[in-house]
Amino acid sequence: MIRVRLLGRTTVEVDGRTLPEWELPGRQRQILEILAVNAGTPVSKDRLAELMWEGDLPGSYTGTLESYVCLLRRVLGLTGARRSALVTLDGGYCLGREVQVDVQEFDALVRESQTAGCADSVRLALQALDLVTGPMLASEPYAEWAERARERFVLALTAACEAAAGRANALRLYNDAVRLATSAVQADPLCEAAWQHLVRAHWLAGRRGEAMRTYERLRTTLAEELDEPPSSSSRELYLAVLRSGTDDHQAPADPGELQTLLRLLRQALETVPGLTVPARDAALSETAARLIAGHA
C-alpha cells in the first residue's frame, strides 16, 4: 500500500515504511505531489513539465520527464501488477485508486460532515483536522503550482472549521469549538465568523476574560489588515459578553492587560446610541453597570 501525505511536509509510505527524503529527491517528489494533488485525474506530460519547470522547459523535456517517472516507479516499488498505482494514461500520468492521499481523505471527511447529523458532523470535521500537520505542501514553499494548491486548501479548511465550530457551540462542545475556530482563524485571520465562534465558545464555557481578549485580537487584526472595525454582529456579541455578569475569576495578569480590558469596555460603550461615555476609566464600570441594569 502506498500512502502520500501532503498536509505538512511531504511524506510517502510504501507498505508501512516511510521513505527517507533522500530516496525521493526534488523532481521525483514533485511529480508525485502534482499527481497526488490531482489524484484520480490524468495530468498530461506537457502540463506536468510546465508545472515542474514553471515554463522554462529544457530542450528534451519529454524524455527527461519520462526518466524521472521511471525512477519514481522504481522507488515506489511499482513493478508488475503494482504498476497500476502510477499509470500512463491519455498521454500523461495518473495515480491509481489504491494510492491513499491525505488531501483526498480530508475532502471526503468534510463532504461527509456536511450531510451528517450535528454530533457526527463535528466528529468528522475533527477527524479531518487531525490530518493537518502543517501547511499543505510545505516541502514546496516556492513553486507556483504548490502555492495555488495551498490557497485552495486554505479556503476549504477555513470553511470546514468555521461551520463545524458553530455546530460544536450549538452542541455545547466548547473545547471542540475552540479548536475548530482557532484552526479557522489561523488559516484565515480575516474570517470574522470564526472569530465570533471563538469568542462565543470561551464565553459560554465560562472563560469570560478570554472571550474579551479574543475580541480584542479580532479588533486588532481587522484594524491592521483592513483598517476597519469589527462588524455590528461582533460588537453586539461583545456587549452580550459584557452584560453577562461577573468574570470567571481569571483576573488580568498584569496592569497592561487591565488597560486592554478597559479599552475594550470603552469601545463597546461608544457603540451604544445616545450614551455619554465618561472620560475617566474609573467611571466606565459604573456606566456599564447602569446600562446592563437597564437592559435586564
SULRA-V244936 format. One line per field, one symbol per residue. psi: psi as a letter, one per 40 degrees, with the letter a starting at -180 (. if undefined). burial: I if it has 16 or more other C-alpha atoms within 10 Angstrom, else O. A space follows every 50 residues. Layout:
psi = ???
burial = ???
This chain:
psi = hhhhhegaihihhhfehhhiddegicdddddddddddfhehihidddddd ddefeghidfdddddddddddddddefgibdeeedgihhfeaiihidehh hdddddddddddddeiidddddddddddddeheahhfeegeehddddddd ddddddddddddddddddddefgddddddddddddddgeegddddddddd ddddeegddddddddddddddddddefiiiidddddddddddeeaiifeg iididddddddddddddddeehhehhhidhddeddddddddddde.
burial = OIIIIIIOIIIIIOOOOOOOOOOIOOIIIIIIIIIIIIIOOIIIIOOIIO IIOOOOOOOOIOOOIOOIIOIIIOOIOIOOOOIIIIIIOOOIIIIIOOII IIIIOIIOIIOOIIOOOIOOIIIIIIIIIOIIOOIIIIIIOOOOOIIOOI OOIIOIIIIIIIIIIIIIIOOOIIIIIIIIIIIIIOIIIIIIIIIIIIII IIIIIIIIIIIIIIIIOIIIIIOOOOOOOIOOOIIOIIIOIIIOOOOOOO OOOOOOOOOOIIOIIIOIIOOOOOOOIOOOOOOIOOIIOOOIOOOO
